[in-house]
């Protein structure tokens, strides 16, 4: 599945919090720190940029997929 080229950090943060159980912990500059405890503790930094770079988006999706034990395509469908 092709990655979206126009996805903003704000949209990604909203989707991760709404659909994947992440919570906004705090913010350092333009980077938002998200955290989840299910199925195991995982912290993630998401830049609040518009649009996100493709490599950055791919790395975030890979990290979330590994932490949640799903595929990147499952996460992309919720965006």
C-alpha positions, 0 to 999 in steps of 0.5 A: 500500500502506498503511503499518503504524501499529504498527511500532517503530524496532527492527523497522524497523532489524532488517528493513533490516539483515536484508533490505536490506544495512544495518549498524548503525554507531553510536547517538546517543541514541535514534537508530540510524545505519545504513549501506550501501555497495551499490549506492552509499554511503548513511547513514540515521538511524532513531529507536528509538521505538515506534511510529514516526510515519507521516511519519517511516516514510514518509521513511525508506522513501522514502530507502531506496527511492531508495538501493536503486533499488526501490519502497517497496512492495518494502521494506514487503513485507519488514517 
